Amino acid sequence: MGYLTNLQPTLGALPPRIARTADAEGHSVTVEFWRSWYKLARWKRLRLRVFLRDLYTCQRAECGRLIGDTSQLVADHKEPHRGDAVLFWEEDNIQTLCAPCHNRFKQSQERADRIGGLPSGSRHASPGRMARPDWFRRVHVPLTVVCGPPGAGKSTYVRHHAGPDDRIICFDEIATQLIGRTGPMRTQAALSVDQIADILRVRNEALGDLMRVKAKAICPAAWLILTEPKAEHRTWWAETLGARIVVMPTPAALCRERIAHDAANGDIRGEGARRLIDEWWRVYRPAEIDVIG
C-alpha cells in the first residue's frame, strides 16, 4: 500500500456511502453473522457464569482487580473464535477482564493481529486479515487494482485512465484525509498500528459498498491503488473481488529518481520510500493475471 501520497484533486474525495458494511473494528456487519451471538440471552447467561466463576476478578496477572460492577467487566475469548461456534460458546475459552485491561491491552493485540501484527510506526500496511478481510466478496462494478512500488506512477496511471465519475480508493489518500495533511508535504509522521487500522477500516468500508447490489448507484467503475508485490496477494484480489490487476513494475532506479525529484519539490518521504522500493523489488514476482501498465 506504500507511502502516503496525495492524489490530485481531479480524483476527488470518497463519495457518500450507501450503507455501513464494516464496524469500527473492521468487521463486516452483514457477512459476519456471528456478531449477533453477543446479543443472545444465551451469551448473557454465559457471560455472568464466567464472572461468577472468576469471582468478578480481572484475570490479567498484572491487574487482578475485584470489580463488583459487571458493566465494567468483559467476557473475553482467550483464543479468538473468528466465527467458530465451538470456540465462541466454550466456557473454558472465556475469561474475565476488567474494561480498562481489555480496552488497553486485548483490543490493541487484536487490532495488531487484524493488520498483520505490524510494529508501531510501520508504514507497510499490506499484510494481515484487515488488509485482505475474509468477508470480502465480488464487487458489482468493474474494479481495477493498480499495484507497484512507491514512485512507480500508480496515481498518474489512475488519473489518466479513470472516468470523471469513477471511484478512487487509495490508502495514501485516505490517510491524508484522516491525518489532515495536504499539499506537497506528504504525511511525515510514522503511522501507529491504530492509525493503520483506522485507514484500513475506511478503505474496507469503501470497498464494501462496491460489494452491494446497489453499487452501480455509486459509480460506473472503481480503482484501488496498492503496492502488493506478492503474486498470491494480487491473485487473491482478482479471485475474491473479481478485479482486473494492473502492475507497474517501474525499475527501482527510476522510482528512486522520481522520489528524489519529489523531495526537491517539498515531498518529505525520504529514505523510507527508497527502502520500500527495494523491498518491493525483492518480493515481487509476476502472476498470470497481471496486466502490465
TAPEBEL-V912446 format. One record per pair of residues at least 24 apart in sequence whose C-alpha atoms are under 10 Angstrom apart, sorted by the first residue. I is the first residue (numbers start at 1). J is the second residue. D is the distance in Angstrom with one decimal. If there is no record, write none. Layout:
i:I j:J d:D
i:I j:J d:D
//
This chain:
i:1 j:123 d:8.5
i:1 j:124 d:6.6
i:1 j:125 d:6.0
i:1 j:126 d:5.7
i:1 j:127 d:9.5
i:1 j:131 d:9.4
i:1 j:147 d:8.3
i:1 j:148 d:8.7
i:1 j:149 d:8.5
i:1 j:150 d:8.8
i:1 j:170 d:8.2
i:1 j:171 d:6.3
i:1 j:172 d:7.6
i:1 j:224 d:9.9
i:1 j:225 d:7.1
i:1 j:226 d:4.2
i:1 j:227 d:4.4
i:1 j:228 d:6.8
i:1 j:229 d:9.6
i:2 j:123 d:6.8
i:2 j:124 d:5.9
i:2 j:125 d:7.3
i:2 j:126 d:8.0
i:2 j:147 d:9.8
i:2 j:148 d:8.8
i:2 j:149 d:7.1
i:2 j:150 d:6.2
i:2 j:151 d:9.7
i:2 j:170 d:10.0
i:2 j:171 d:8.0
i:2 j:172 d:7.5
i:2 j:225 d:9.3
i:2 j:226 d:7.0
i:2 j:227 d:5.8
i:2 j:228 d:8.9
i:2 j:272 d:9.9
i:2 j:273 d:8.0
i:2 j:276 d:7.3
i:2 j:277 d:9.1
i:2 j:280 d:9.5
i:3 j:123 d:6.7
i:3 j:124 d:7.8
i:3 j:125 d:9.5
i:3 j:149 d:9.2
i:3 j:150 d:6.6
i:3 j:151 d:9.4
i:3 j:171 d:8.6
i:3 j:172 d:6.4
i:3 j:173 d:10.0
i:3 j:175 d:9.7
i:3 j:186 d:8.9
i:3 j:187 d:8.5
i:3 j:188 d:9.7
i:3 j:226 d:10.0
i:3 j:227 d:9.3
i:3 j:269 d:7.5
i:3 j:272 d:8.3
i:3 j:273 d:6.6
i:3 j:276 d:8.3
i:4 j:123 d:8.6
i:4 j:150 d:9.3
i:4 j:170 d:9.4
i:4 j:171 d:7.5
i:4 j:172 d:4.1
i:4 j:173 d:7.0
i:4 j:174 d:8.9
i:4 j:175 d:6.8
i:4 j:176 d:7.0
i:4 j:181 d:9.8
i:4 j:185 d:10.0
i:4 j:186 d:6.2
i:4 j:187 d:5.9
i:4 j:188 d:8.4
i:4 j:191 d:10.0
i:4 j:269 d:8.1
i:4 j:273 d:9.6
i:5 j:150 d:8.9
i:5 j:151 d:9.6
i:5 j:155 d:8.5
i:5 j:170 d:9.0
i:5 j:171 d:8.7
i:5 j:172 d:5.1
i:5 j:173 d:6.4
i:5 j:174 d:9.6
i:5 j:175 d:8.8
i:5 j:176 d:7.8
i:5 j:182 d:9.5
i:5 j:183 d:9.5
i:5 j:184 d:8.7
i:5 j:185 d:9.3
i:5 j:186 d:6.1
i:5 j:187 d:7.8
i:5 j:267 d:9.2
i:5 j:269 d:9.0
i:6 j:155 d:8.8
i:6 j:170 d:9.2
i:6 j:171 d:9.7
i:6 j:172 d:6.4
i:6 j:173 d:5.3
i:6 j:174 d:8.9
i:6 j:175 d:8.9
i:6 j:176 d:6.7
i:6 j:177 d:9.1
i:6 j:181 d:8.9
i:6 j:182 d:7.0
i:6 j:183 d:7.1
i:6 j:184 d:7.7
i:6 j:185 d:9.1
i:6 j:186 d:6.8
i:6 j:187 d:8.9
i:7 j:154 d:10.0
i:7 j:155 d:6.4
i:7 j:156 d:8.5
i:7 j:158 d:9.6
i:7 j:159 d:8.4
i:7 j:168 d:9.4
i:7 j:170 d:8.5
i:7 j:172 d:8.1
i:7 j:173 d:6.3
i:7 j:174 d:9.9
i:7 j:176 d:9.5
i:7 j:182 d:9.8
i:7 j:183 d:9.4
i:8 j:155 d:8.4
i:8 j:156 d:8.9
i:8 j:159 d:8.0
i:8 j:173 d:9.5
i:8 j:183 d:9.2
i:9 j:159 d:9.9
i:10 j:159 d:7.6
i:10 j:164 d:8.1
i:11 j:155 d:9.3
i:11 j:158 d:8.6
i:11 j:159 d:6.6
i:11 j:160 d:10.0
i:11 j:162 d:8.2
i:11 j:163 d:9.2
i:11 j:164 d:7.8
i:11 j:165 d:9.0
i:11 j:166 d:8.4
i:11 j:167 d:8.0
i:11 j:168 d:6.6
i:11 j:169 d:9.6
i:11 j:173 d:10.0
i:12 j:164 d:9.1
i:12 j:165 d:9.3
i:12 j:166 d:9.4
i:12 j:167 d:8.2
i:12 j:168 d:7.7
i:12 j:169 d:10.0
i:12 j:173 d:9.7
i:13 j:167 d:8.7
i:13 j:168 d:8.0
i:13 j:169 d:9.0
i:13 j:173 d:8.3
i:13 j:174 d:8.6
i:13 j:177 d:8.6
i:14 j:167 d:7.1
i:14 j:168 d:7.2
i:14 j:169 d:7.4
i:14 j:170 d:9.6
i:14 j:173 d:9.4
i:14 j:174 d:8.5
i:14 j:177 d:9.8
i:14 j:202 d:9.8
i:14 j:203 d:9.6
i:14 j:206 d:7.9
i:15 j:165 d:9.9
i:15 j:167 d:7.7
i:15 j:168 d:9.5
i:15 j:206 d:9.0
i:15 j:218 d:7.7
i:15 j:219 d:9.2
i:16 j:206 d:9.5
i:16 j:218 d:8.3
i:17 j:205 d:8.4
i:17 j:206 d:7.4
i:17 j:208 d:9.7
i:17 j:209 d:6.9
i:17 j:210 d:9.9
i:17 j:215 d:9.8
i:17 j:218 d:7.9
i:18 j:206 d:9.6
i:18 j:208 d:9.9
i:18 j:209 d:6.7
i:18 j:210 d:9.6
i:18 j:212 d:8.9
i:18 j:214 d:8.0
i:18 j:215 d:8.2
i:18 j:217 d:8.7
i:18 j:218 d:7.8
i:19 j:205 d:8.8
i:19 j:206 d:9.8
i:19 j:208 d:9.1
i:19 j:209 d:7.1
i:19 j:212 d:9.2
i:20 j:205 d:6.7
i:20 j:206 d:9.0
i:20 j:208 d:8.1
i:20 j:209 d:7.7
i:21 j:204 d:8.5
i:21 j:205 d:5.9
i:21 j:206 d:8.7
i:21 j:207 d:9.1
i:21 j:208 d:5.8
i:21 j:209 d:7.0
i:21 j:211 d:9.3
i:21 j:212 d:9.1
i:22 j:135 d:9.7
i:22 j:201 d:7.3
i:22 j:202 d:8.6
i:22 j:204 d:7.2
i:22 j:205 d:5.7
i:22 j:206 d:9.4
i:22 j:207 d:9.9
i:22 j:208 d:7.4
i:22 j:209 d:9.6
i:23 j:201 d:7.9
i:23 j:202 d:9.7
i:23 j:204 d:9.9
i:23 j:205 d:8.5
i:24 j:197 d:9.3
i:24 j:198 d:8.0
i:24 j:201 d:7.0
i:24 j:202 d:9.1
i:24 j:205 d:9.9
i:25 j:107 d:9.3
i:25 j:110 d:9.3
i:25 j:111 d:7.5
i:25 j:114 d:8.9
i:25 j:130 d:9.0
i:25 j:197 d:7.9
i:25 j:198 d:8.3
i:25 j:200 d:9.8
i:25 j:201 d:7.1
i:26 j:111 d:9.1
i:26 j:114 d:8.4
i:26 j:115 d:9.9
i:26 j:129 d:9.5
i:26 j:130 d:6.6
i:26 j:131 d:9.5
i:26 j:133 d:8.4
i:26 j:197 d:7.9
i:26 j:198 d:8.4
i:26 j:200 d:7.6
i:26 j:201 d:5.0
i:26 j:202 d:8.4
i:26 j:203 d:9.6
i:26 j:204 d:7.3
i:26 j:205 d:8.2
i:27 j:114 d:9.9
i:27 j:130 d:8.4
i:27 j:133 d:8.2
i:27 j:134 d:9.4
i:27 j:135 d:7.9
i:27 j:201 d:8.5
i:27 j:204 d:9.2
i:27 j:205 d:9.6
i:28 j:133 d:8.8
i:28 j:134 d:9.2
i:28 j:135 d:6.4
i:28 j:136 d:8.5
i:28 j:204 d:9.1
i:28 j:205 d:8.7
i:28 j:208 d:8.3
i:29 j:135 d:9.6
i:30 j:135 d:9.0
i:30 j:208 d:10.0
i:31 j:134 d:9.5
i:31 j:135 d:6.1
i:31 j:136 d:8.7
i:31 j:137 d:9.7
i:32 j:82 d:8.8
i:32 j:83 d:7.4
i:32 j:134 d:9.4
i:32 j:135 d:7.1
i:33 j:83 d:8.0
i:34 j:81 d:9.7
i:34 j:82 d:8.4
i:34 j:83 d:5.6
i:34 j:84 d:8.5
i:34 j:85 d:8.2
i:34 j:88 d:9.0
i:35 j:82 d:9.7
i:35 j:83 d:8.2
i:37 j:83 d:9.7
i:37 j:85 d:9.4
i:37 j:88 d:8.9
i:37 j:89 d:9.5
i:38 j:88 d:9.7
i:42 j:89 d:9.1
i:43 j:75 d:9.6
i:43 j:88 d:9.3
i:43 j:89 d:7.9
i:44 j:75 d:9.6
i:46 j:75 d:8.7
i:46 j:89 d:8.0
i:46 j:90 d:9.3
i:46 j:91 d:7.3
i:46 j:94 d:9.3
i:47 j:73 d:9.5
i:47 j:74 d:8.1
i:47 j:75 d:5.7
i:47 j:76 d:9.0
i:47 j:91 d:8.8
i:47 j:94 d:8.5
i:47 j:95 d:9.1
i:47 j:96 d:8.7
i:48 j:73 d:9.9
i:48 j:74 d:9.9
i:48 j:75 d:8.4
i:48 j:96 d:9.7
i:49 j:75 d:9.7
i:49 j:91 d:8.6
i:50 j:74 d:9.7
i:50 j:75 d:7.0
i:50 j:76 d:9.5
i:50 j:91 d:7.1
i:50 j:92 d:8.8
i:50 j:93 d:10.0
i:50 j:94 d:7.0
i:50 j:95 d:6.6
i:50 j:96 d:6.7
i:51 j:75 d:7.5
i:51 j:94 d:9.6
i:51 j:95 d:7.9
i:51 j:96 d:5.9
i:51 j:97 d:9.0
i:52 j:96 d:9.3
i:53 j:95 d:9.2
i:53 j:96 d:9.0
i:54 j:95 d:7.5
i:54 j:96 d:6.5
i:54 j:97 d:9.6
i:55 j:96 d:8.9
i:56 j:96 d:7.1
i:56 j:97 d:8.7
i:56 j:98 d:8.8
i:57 j:95 d:9.6
i:57 j:96 d:6.7
i:57 j:97 d:7.3
i:57 j:98 d:7.6
i:58 j:95 d:8.2
i:58 j:96 d:5.4
i:58 j:97 d:4.4
i:58 j:98 d:5.2
i:58 j:99 d:8.9
i:58 j:100 d:9.9
i:58 j:101 d:8.1
i:58 j:102 d:9.4
i:59 j:95 d:6.6
i:59 j:96 d:5.7
i:59 j:97 d:5.7
i:59 j:98 d:8.2
i:59 j:101 d:9.5
i:60 j:95 d:9.1
i:60 j:96 d:8.3
i:60 j:97 d:6.7
i:60 j:98 d:8.5
i:60 j:101 d:7.5
i:60 j:102 d:9.1
i:60 j:105 d:9.7
i:60 j:106 d:10.0
i:62 j:101 d:9.3
i:63 j:97 d:9.0
i:63 j:98 d:8.6
i:63 j:100 d:9.9
i:63 j:101 d:7.8
i:64 j:96 d:9.9
i:64 j:97 d:8.7
i:64 j:98 d:8.7
i:65 j:97 d:9.0
i:65 j:98 d:7.6
i:66 j:98 d:8.7
i:67 j:97 d:9.7
i:67 j:98 d:7.5
i:69 j:98 d:9.9
i:70 j:98 d:9.0
i:70 j:99 d:9.7
i:71 j:98 d:9.3
i:71 j:99 d:8.4
i:72 j:97 d:8.8
i:72 j:98 d:6.0
i:72 j:99 d:5.3
i:72 j:100 d:8.3
i:73 j:97 d:5.8
i:73 j:98 d:4.5
i:73 j:99 d:5.3
i:73 j:100 d:8.8
i:73 j:101 d:9.5
i:73 j:102 d:8.7
i:74 j:98 d:6.0
i:74 j:99 d:5.9
i:74 j:100 d:9.5
i:74 j:101 d:9.3
i:74 j:102 d:7.1
i:74 j:103 d:9.5
i:75 j:99 d:9.6
i:75 j:102 d:9.3
i:76 j:102 d:7.8
i:76 j:106 d:8.6
i:77 j:106 d:9.9
i:78 j:106 d:9.5
i:80 j:110 d:8.6
i:108 j:193 d:8.2
i:108 j:194 d:7.8
i:109 j:193 d:9.8
i:111 j:193 d:7.6
i:111 j:194 d:7.4
i:111 j:196 d:9.7
i:111 j:197 d:7.0
i:111 j:198 d:9.9
i:112 j:192 d:9.9
i:112 j:193 d:6.2
i:112 j:194 d:7.9
i:112 j:196 d:9.4
i:112 j:197 d:8.0
i:113 j:193 d:9.8
i:114 j:193 d:10.0
i:114 j:197 d:8.0
i:115 j:193 d:7.9
i:115 j:194 d:9.5
i:115 j:196 d:7.8
i:115 j:197 d:6.6
i:115 j:200 d:8.4
i:116 j:193 d:9.7
i:117 j:193 d:8.4
i:118 j:192 d:8.8
i:118 j:193 d:6.5
i:118 j:196 d:9.1
i:119 j:191 d:9.6
i:119 j:192 d:7.8
i:119 j:193 d:6.8
i:120 j:190 d:8.1
i:120 j:191 d:7.0
i:120 j:192 d:4.7
i:120 j:193 d:5.3
i:120 j:194 d:8.5
i:120 j:195 d:9.5
i:120 j:196 d:9.5
i:121 j:189 d:8.2
i:121 j:190 d:4.6
i:121 j:191 d:4.7
i:121 j:192 d:4.8
i:121 j:193 d:7.1
i:121 j:194 d:10.0
i:121 j:195 d:9.4
i:121 j:196 d:9.3
i:122 j:190 d:6.6
i:122 j:191 d:6.0
i:122 j:192 d:6.8
i:122 j:193 d:7.5
i:122 j:196 d:8.6
i:123 j:189 d:9.6
i:123 j:190 d:6.6
i:123 j:191 d:5.9
i:123 j:192 d:8.3
i:123 j:193 d:9.2
i:123 j:196 d:8.0
i:123 j:272 d:8.7
i:123 j:273 d:9.6
i:123 j:276 d:9.2
i:124 j:191 d:9.3
i:124 j:196 d:9.1
i:124 j:227 d:9.1
i:124 j:276 d:8.1
i:125 j:171 d:8.9
i:125 j:191 d:9.6
i:125 j:193 d:9.2
i:125 j:196 d:6.8
i:125 j:197 d:8.8
i:125 j:199 d:9.6
i:125 j:200 d:8.4
i:125 j:226 d:9.6
i:125 j:227 d:9.4
i:125 j:228 d:9.9
i:126 j:200 d:9.8
i:126 j:226 d:8.0
i:126 j:227 d:7.5
i:126 j:228 d:6.7
i:126 j:229 d:9.4
i:126 j:230 d:10.0
i:126 j:233 d:9.2
i:127 j:228 d:9.0
i:127 j:233 d:9.2
i:130 j:196 d:9.8
i:130 j:197 d:7.5
i:130 j:200 d:6.8
i:130 j:201 d:7.7
i:130 j:204 d:8.2
i:131 j:196 d:9.7
i:131 j:197 d:8.8
i:131 j:200 d:6.6
i:131 j:201 d:8.9
i:131 j:203 d:9.1
i:131 j:204 d:8.1
i:132 j:200 d:9.6
i:132 j:204 d:8.9
i:132 j:233 d:8.6
i:132 j:236 d:8.3
i:132 j:237 d:8.1
i:132 j:240 d:9.5
i:133 j:204 d:8.3
i:134 j:240 d:9.2
i:135 j:208 d:9.1
i:135 j:240 d:9.5
i:136 j:204 d:8.7
i:136 j:207 d:8.3
i:136 j:208 d:7.2
i:136 j:211 d:7.8
i:136 j:237 d:9.3
i:136 j:240 d:6.7
i:136 j:241 d:7.0
i:137 j:207 d:9.6
i:137 j:208 d:8.5
i:137 j:210 d:9.5
i:137 j:211 d:6.5
i:137 j:212 d:9.6
i:137 j:237 d:9.5
i:137 j:239 d:8.9
i:137 j:240 d:5.4
i:137 j:241 d:5.2
i:137 j:242 d:8.2
i:138 j:207 d:9.9
i:138 j:208 d:9.6
i:138 j:210 d:8.4
i:138 j:211 d:6.0
i:138 j:212 d:9.1
i:138 j:237 d:9.4
i:138 j:238 d:9.1
i:138 j:239 d:8.1
i:138 j:240 d:5.8
i:138 j:241 d:3.8
i:138 j:242 d:5.4
i:138 j:243 d:8.1
i:139 j:207 d:8.0
i:139 j:208 d:8.1
i:139 j:209 d:8.4
i:139 j:210 d:5.1
i:139 j:211 d:4.1
i:139 j:212 d:7.1
i:139 j:213 d:8.4
i:139 j:215 d:7.9
i:139 j:216 d:9.9
i:139 j:222 d:9.6
i:139 j:240 d:8.8
i:139 j:241 d:5.5
i:139 j:242 d:6.7
i:139 j:243 d:8.0
i:140 j:209 d:9.2
i:140 j:210 d:5.9
i:140 j:211 d:5.7
i:140 j:212 d:6.7
i:140 j:213 d:6.2
i:140 j:214 d:7.9
i:140 j:215 d:5.9
i:140 j:216 d:6.9
i:140 j:220 d:9.6
i:140 j:221 d:9.1
i:140 j:222 d:10.0
i:140 j:241 d:9.0
i:140 j:242 d:9.0
i:141 j:166 d:10.0
i:141 j:210 d:6.6
i:141 j:211 d:8.3
i:141 j:212 d:9.5
i:141 j:213 d:9.2
i:141 j:214 d:9.6
i:141 j:215 d:6.6
i:141 j:216 d:6.2
i:141 j:217 d:9.7
i:141 j:218 d:9.2
i:141 j:219 d:7.6
i:141 j:220 d:6.4
i:141 j:221 d:5.4
i:141 j:222 d:7.0
i:141 j:241 d:10.0
i:141 j:242 d:9.5
i:141 j:243 d:9.4
i:142 j:166 d:9.8
i:142 j:210 d:9.3
i:142 j:216 d:9.6
i:142 j:219 d:9.5
i:142 j:220 d:7.4
i:142 j:221 d:4.9
i:142 j:222 d:6.3
i:142 j:223 d:8.5
i:142 j:241 d:9.7
i:142 j:242 d:8.2
i:142 j:243 d:7.1
i:142 j:244 d:8.0
i:143 j:167 d:9.3
i:143 j:168 d:9.8
i:143 j:207 d:9.7
i:143 j:210 d:8.8
i:143 j:220 d:9.5
i:143 j:221 d:6.0
i:143 j:222 d:4.8
i:143 j:223 d:5.6
i:143 j:224 d:7.4
i:143 j:237 d:10.0
i:143 j:238 d:9.3
i:143 j:241 d:8.0
i:143 j:242 d:7.5
i:143 j:243 d:5.0
i:143 j:244 d:6.3
i:143 j:245 d:8.7
i:144 j:168 d:9.8
i:144 j:221 d:8.2
i:144 j:222 d:6.4
i:144 j:223 d:4.9
i:144 j:224 d:6.2
i:144 j:225 d:8.6
i:144 j:237 d:9.7
i:144 j:238 d:9.1
i:144 j:241 d:9.9
i:144 j:242 d:9.1
i:144 j:243 d:5.5
i:144 j:244 d:4.7
i:144 j:245 d:5.9
i:144 j:246 d:7.0
i:145 j:169 d:9.5
i:145 j:222 d:8.6
i:145 j:223 d:5.8
i:145 j:224 d:4.7
i:145 j:225 d:5.9
i:145 j:226 d:7.0
i:145 j:227 d:9.6
i:145 j:228 d:9.7
i:145 j:234 d:8.4
i:145 j:237 d:7.9
i:145 j:238 d:8.4
i:145 j:241 d:10.0
i:145 j:243 d:6.5
i:145 j:244 d:6.1
i:145 j:245 d:5.0
i:145 j:246 d:6.0
i:145 j:247 d:8.3
i:145 j:290 d:10.0
i:146 j:170 d:9.9
i:146 j:223 d:7.3
i:146 j:224 d:6.2
i:146 j:225 d:5.0
i:146 j:226 d:6.2
i:146 j:227 d:7.9
i:146 j:228 d:9.0
i:146 j:234 d:9.7
i:146 j:243 d:10.0
i:146 j:244 d:8.6
i:146 j:245 d:6.2
i:146 j:246 d:4.8
i:146 j:247 d:5.9
i:146 j:248 d:7.4
i:146 j:290 d:9.8
i:146 j:291 d:9.4
i:146 j:292 d:9.6
i:146 j:293 d:8.3
i:147 j:224 d:8.6
i:147 j:225 d:6.2
i:147 j:226 d:4.9
i:147 j:227 d:4.7
i:147 j:228 d:5.9
i:147 j:229 d:7.4
i:147 j:234 d:8.3
i:147 j:245 d:7.5
i:147 j:246 d:6.2
i:147 j:247 d:4.8
i:147 j:248 d:6.1
i:147 j:249 d:8.4
i:147 j:290 d:9.5
i:147 j:292 d:9.7
i:147 j:293 d:9.2
i:148 j:225 d:8.6
i:148 j:226 d:7.0
i:148 j:227 d:4.8
i:148 j:228 d:6.9
i:148 j:229 d:6.9
i:148 j:246 d:8.7
i:148 j:247 d:5.8
i:148 j:248 d:5.0
i:148 j:249 d:6.0
i:148 j:250 d:7.4
i:148 j:277 d:9.0
i:148 j:280 d:7.8
i:148 j:281 d:9.3
i:148 j:284 d:9.1
i:148 j:293 d:9.6
i:149 j:226 d:8.7
i:149 j:227 d:5.6
i:149 j:228 d:8.4
i:149 j:229 d:7.8
i:149 j:247 d:9.5
i:149 j:248 d:7.8
i:149 j:249 d:7.5
i:149 j:250 d:7.6
i:149 j:251 d:9.2
i:149 j:252 d:8.2
i:149 j:255 d:7.6
i:149 j:273 d:8.8
i:149 j:274 d:9.4
i:149 j:276 d:7.1
i:149 j:277 d:5.3
i:149 j:278 d:8.5
i:149 j:279 d:8.7
i:149 j:280 d:5.8
i:149 j:281 d:7.7
i:149 j:284 d:9.5
i:150 j:226 d:9.8
i:150 j:227 d:7.7
i:150 j:250 d:9.3
i:150 j:252 d:9.2
i:150 j:255 d:6.7
i:150 j:256 d:8.4
i:150 j:258 d:9.1
i:150 j:259 d:7.9
i:150 j:269 d:10.0
i:150 j:272 d:9.9
i:150 j:273 d:6.3
i:150 j:274 d:7.9
i:150 j:275 d:9.6
i:150 j:276 d:7.0
i:150 j:277 d:5.9
i:150 j:278 d:9.7
i:150 j:280 d:8.6
i:151 j:248 d:9.9
i:151 j:250 d:8.0
i:151 j:251 d:9.6
i:151 j:252 d:8.6
i:151 j:253 d:9.9
i:151 j:254 d:7.8
i:151 j:255 d:4.4
i:151 j:256 d:6.9
i:151 j:257 d:8.3
i:151 j:258 d:5.8
i:151 j:259 d:6.0
i:151 j:260 d:9.6
i:151 j:262 d:9.3
i:151 j:273 d:8.3
i:151 j:274 d:9.1
i:151 j:277 d:8.0
i:152 j:227 d:9.6
i:152 j:247 d:9.4
i:152 j:248 d:6.2
i:152 j:249 d:7.0
i:152 j:250 d:5.1
i:152 j:251 d:8.0
i:152 j:252 d:8.4
i:152 j:254 d:8.0
i:152 j:255 d:5.6
i:152 j:256 d:9.2
i:152 j:258 d:8.4
i:152 j:259 d:9.6
i:152 j:277 d:9.0
i:152 j:293 d:10.0
i:153 j:248 d:7.5
i:153 j:249 d:9.7
i:153 j:250 d:8.0
i:153 j:255 d:8.4
i:153 j:258 d:9.1
i:153 j:293 d:9.5
i:154 j:224 d:9.8
i:154 j:225 d:6.9
i:154 j:226 d:8.5
i:154 j:227 d:9.1
i:154 j:246 d:9.4
i:154 j:247 d:8.7
i:154 j:248 d:7.1
i:154 j:250 d:9.8
i:154 j:293 d:8.9
i:155 j:224 d:9.9
i:155 j:225 d:7.5
i:157 j:246 d:9.8
i:157 j:248 d:9.0
i:157 j:293 d:7.8
i:158 j:222 d:9.9
i:158 j:223 d:7.2
i:158 j:224 d:8.9
i:158 j:225 d:8.3
i:159 j:223 d:9.9
i:161 j:223 d:9.5
i:162 j:221 d:8.1
i:162 j:222 d:8.0
i:162 j:223 d:7.5
i:163 j:219 d:9.6
i:163 j:220 d:8.4
i:163 j:221 d:7.9
i:163 j:222 d:9.1
i:164 j:219 d:9.6
i:164 j:220 d:9.6
i:165 j:218 d:8.7
i:165 j:219 d:5.9
i:165 j:220 d:6.8
i:165 j:221 d:7.9
i:165 j:222 d:9.1
i:166 j:218 d:8.5
i:166 j:219 d:5.4
i:166 j:220 d:5.9
i:166 j:221 d:5.0
i:166 j:222 d:5.4
i:166 j:223 d:7.5
i:167 j:206 d:9.2
i:167 j:207 d:10.0
i:167 j:210 d:9.7
i:167 j:218 d:7.9
i:167 j:219 d:6.1
i:167 j:220 d:8.1
i:167 j:221 d:6.4
i:167 j:222 d:4.6
i:167 j:223 d:6.2
i:167 j:224 d:8.6
i:168 j:206 d:9.4
i:168 j:219 d:9.9
i:168 j:221 d:8.9
i:168 j:222 d:5.9
i:168 j:223 d:4.9
i:168 j:224 d:6.2
i:168 j:225 d:8.0
i:169 j:202 d:9.6
i:169 j:203 d:6.7
i:169 j:204 d:9.4
i:169 j:206 d:7.2
i:169 j:207 d:7.9
i:169 j:222 d:7.5
i:169 j:223 d:6.0
i:169 j:224 d:4.8
i:169 j:225 d:6.5
i:169 j:226 d:9.3
i:170 j:199 d:9.7
i:170 j:200 d:9.9
i:170 j:203 d:7.4
i:170 j:223 d:8.2
i:170 j:224 d:5.9
i:170 j:225 d:5.1
i:170 j:226 d:7.3
i:171 j:196 d:9.1
i:171 j:199 d:6.7
i:171 j:200 d:7.2
i:171 j:202 d:9.0
i:171 j:203 d:6.8
i:171 j:224 d:8.7
i:171 j:225 d:7.2
i:171 j:226 d:7.5
i:172 j:199 d:8.7
i:172 j:225 d:8.7
i:172 j:226 d:9.2
i:173 j:199 d:9.5
i:173 j:203 d:9.9
i:173 j:225 d:9.7
i:174 j:198 d:9.5
i:174 j:199 d:6.2
i:174 j:200 d:8.7
i:174 j:202 d:7.5
i:174 j:203 d:7.3
i:175 j:199 d:5.9
i:175 j:200 d:9.1
i:175 j:202 d:9.4
i:175 j:203 d:9.7
i:178 j:202 d:9.4
i:183 j:266 d:9.3
i:183 j:267 d:9.1
i:184 j:262 d:8.5
i:184 j:263 d:9.3
i:184 j:265 d:7.5
i:184 j:266 d:5.9
i:184 j:267 d:5.6
i:184 j:268 d:8.4
i:185 j:262 d:10.0
i:185 j:263 d:9.4
i:185 j:265 d:9.1
i:185 j:266 d:5.9
i:185 j:267 d:5.2
i:185 j:268 d:6.2
i:185 j:269 d:8.6
i:186 j:266 d:8.5
i:186 j:267 d:6.0
i:186 j:268 d:6.3
i:186 j:269 d:6.9
i:187 j:267 d:9.0
i:187 j:268 d:7.9
i:187 j:269 d:7.7
i:188 j:267 d:9.2
i:188 j:268 d:6.5
i:188 j:269 d:6.6
i:188 j:270 d:9.2
i:189 j:269 d:9.7
i:190 j:272 d:9.9
i:207 j:241 d:9.3
i:210 j:241 d:9.4
i:211 j:241 d:8.2
i:227 j:276 d:9.6
i:227 j:277 d:9.8
i:227 j:280 d:7.8
i:227 j:284 d:9.9
i:228 j:280 d:8.1
i:228 j:283 d:9.3
i:228 j:284 d:8.2
i:229 j:279 d:8.9
i:229 j:280 d:5.6
i:229 j:281 d:7.5
i:229 j:282 d:8.7
i:229 j:283 d:5.9
i:229 j:284 d:4.4
i:229 j:285 d:6.8
i:229 j:286 d:8.5
i:230 j:280 d:8.6
i:230 j:281 d:9.9
i:230 j:282 d:10.0
i:230 j:283 d:6.3
i:230 j:284 d:5.5
i:230 j:285 d:6.1
i:230 j:286 d:8.1
i:230 j:287 d:8.6
i:231 j:283 d:9.1
i:231 j:284 d:7.2
i:231 j:285 d:5.7
i:231 j:286 d:6.0
i:231 j:287 d:5.2
i:231 j:288 d:8.6
i:231 j:289 d:8.9
i:231 j:290 d:8.7
i:232 j:285 d:9.1
i:232 j:286 d:9.6
i:232 j:287 d:7.8
i:233 j:287 d:9.8
i:234 j:286 d:9.6
i:234 j:287 d:7.9
i:234 j:289 d:8.1
i:234 j:290 d:8.1
i:235 j:287 d:7.4
i:235 j:288 d:8.6
i:235 j:289 d:6.8
i:235 j:290 d:8.6
i:238 j:289 d:7.6
i:238 j:290 d:9.4
i:239 j:289 d:9.7
i:243 j:289 d:9.8
i:244 j:289 d:7.8
i:244 j:290 d:8.0
i:244 j:291 d:7.9
i:245 j:287 d:9.6
i:245 j:288 d:9.9
i:245 j:289 d:6.6
i:245 j:290 d:5.3
i:245 j:291 d:6.0
i:245 j:292 d:8.6
i:245 j:293 d:9.4
i:246 j:289 d:8.7
i:246 j:290 d:5.7
i:246 j:291 d:4.6
i:246 j:292 d:5.7
i:246 j:293 d:5.7
i:247 j:286 d:8.7
i:247 j:287 d:9.6
i:247 j:289 d:9.7
i:247 j:290 d:6.1
i:247 j:291 d:6.0
i:247 j:292 d:5.0
i:247 j:293 d:5.7
i:248 j:290 d:9.5
i:248 j:291 d:8.6
i:248 j:292 d:5.9
i:248 j:293 d:5.1
i:249 j:280 d:9.5
i:249 j:281 d:8.4
i:249 j:284 d:8.7
i:249 j:285 d:9.9
i:249 j:286 d:9.3
i:249 j:292 d:7.5
i:249 j:293 d:8.0
i:250 j:277 d:9.8
i:250 j:281 d:9.6
i:250 j:292 d:9.9
i:250 j:293 d:9.2
i:251 j:277 d:9.3
i:251 j:281 d:8.6
i:252 j:277 d:6.3
i:252 j:278 d:7.0
i:252 j:280 d:9.0
i:252 j:281 d:7.3
i:253 j:277 d:9.2
i:253 j:278 d:9.6
//
